[in-house]
Amino acid sequence: MTPKIARFLADNKLETPCLVVDLDVIAHNFKRLKKAMPLVHIYYAVKANPAAEILRVLDGLGSSFDTASIYEIEQCLALGIAPARLSFGSTIKKEGDIARAFKAGVGLFAFDSHAEVEKLARAAPGARVFCRIFMTGEGADWPLSRKFGCDVDMARDLLIKARDLGLDPHGVSFHVGSQQRDLTQWDVALGKTKMLFTALNEAGIELKLINLGGGFPAKYRQRIPSVDAYAEAIMSAMTKHFGNDLPQMIVEPGRGVAGDAGVIQAEVVLVSTKTYDDNRRWVYLDIGKFGGLPETMGEAIQYRLKTPRDGGPKGPVVLAGPTCDEVDVLYDNANYQLPLDLQVGDKIVIEAAGAYTTTYSSVGFNGFPPLKSYYI
Ligand SMILES: *Cc1c(COP(=O)(O)O)cnc(C)c1O
């Protein structure tokens, strides 16, 4: 937690749960990535946290934006962000939404299938398009694998088809998986990308762009490499496969920009055991899977927790949310330990919760309102 957030929490008696984001950290994370990868154009992945305050800060720093729906596009446009700085990066779009985006001036679109190329050719004639190839998601805590992308052979055909249908086959994209902690995954992806560049060259198409995706981490429980280590791994894989003749490169960080910038303030609602000889307590918080923490599914994302009683003896806990649904358990197998003297009413801080929380919270399951958030 930054001193600014600590002061804000101390000065304001906020109703919990709530997210507090330090916009200075958003700016810092953006600048740090830009500095580490000066040749790479940054498209912030809006879906990670679409708060207007965050988009304005990044817009001011010269960021572009990767969007996943016509609604995100219209939100960016309403903030005065130029359509030329938007990419419609979802591979699953309604044709009417493509047409709306194209009319609004968006000129860069993703696809990974025959039907999607055909939609783009009809609804966004002449637009720059890129094909997403699939990755296994290996090494990532939150994989984005089977659902997105196609194999290299299909990608080749699709890019040729894009040209034949009058689109501008601009490049290749991939996403190595979110919270990717294995730095060699970009090398794997770029090996495939290079094969595609070569195959397309033989078909008379010169690709110009590589979209290196997201995958940059936030600081959860596990150790993560530094941003500089990511930059170094990616750029050395680029030169390994493309030599000195580097195509345009973009990255689409979401978690890596917004994750570390915010904390959730929550409260202990109940501490209990199920039998008299249980040695593991159940700790129920006022936030759970439906309140903004669905990335605890499969205990995939393991947030760091802070309590006012840290430092004393600790014991094992099952952590759960407040709703009347059996799946609303956050951590059962991940070996969480909390202070033995933890009390009902204690405040809990969930660190690095700035990404994939607010918009993931339900609109009112069990009557609980969506996660409140403050941008300071
Ligand atoms: C979700 C997503 C991102 C952002 O991923 P992070 O791992 O959060 O950086 C980037 N690009 C695309 C296409 C995505 O779907």
The ligand as an SDF file (V2000), in Angstrom:
LIG
                    3D

 15 15  0  0  0  0  0  0  0  0999 V2000
   -6.8670   -9.3340  -21.3370 C   0  0  0  0  0  0  0  0  0  0  0  0
   -6.0630   -8.9550  -22.5040 C   0  0  0  0  0  0  0  0  0  0  0  0
   -4.9080   -8.1960  -22.3340 C   0  0  0  0  0  0  0  0  0  0  0  0
   -4.3740   -7.7870  -20.9880 C   0  0  0  0  0  0  0  0  0  0  0  0
   -3.7410   -8.8520  -20.3690 O   0  0  0  0  0  0  0  0  0  0  0  0
   -2.8950   -8.6570  -19.0240 P   0  0  0  0  0  0  0  0  0  0  0  0
   -2.3180   -9.9880  -18.7830 O   0  0  0  0  0  0  0  0  0  0  0  0
   -3.8250   -8.1770  -17.9850 O   0  0  0  0  0  0  0  0  0  0  0  0
   -1.8480   -7.6510  -19.3050 O   0  0  0  0  0  0  0  0  0  0  0  0
   -4.2240   -7.8180  -23.4510 C   0  0  0  0  0  0  0  0  0  0  0  0
   -4.6270   -8.1850  -24.6880 N   0  0  0  0  0  0  0  0  0  0  0  0
   -5.7420   -8.9080  -24.8960 C   0  0  0  0  0  0  0  0  0  0  0  0
   -6.1480   -9.2390  -26.2660 C   0  0  0  0  0  0  0  0  0  0  0  0
   -6.4840   -9.3360  -23.8140 C   0  0  0  0  0  0  0  0  0  0  0  0
   -7.5760  -10.0710  -24.0140 O   0  0  0  0  0  0  0  0  0  0  0  0
  1  2  1  0
  2  3  1  0
  2 14  2  0
  3  4  1  0
  3 10  2  0
  4  5  1  0
  5  6  1  0
  6  7  2  0
  6  8  1  0
  6  9  1  0
 10 11  1  0
 11 12  2  0
 12 13  1  0
 12 14  1  0
 14 15  1  0
M  END
$$$$
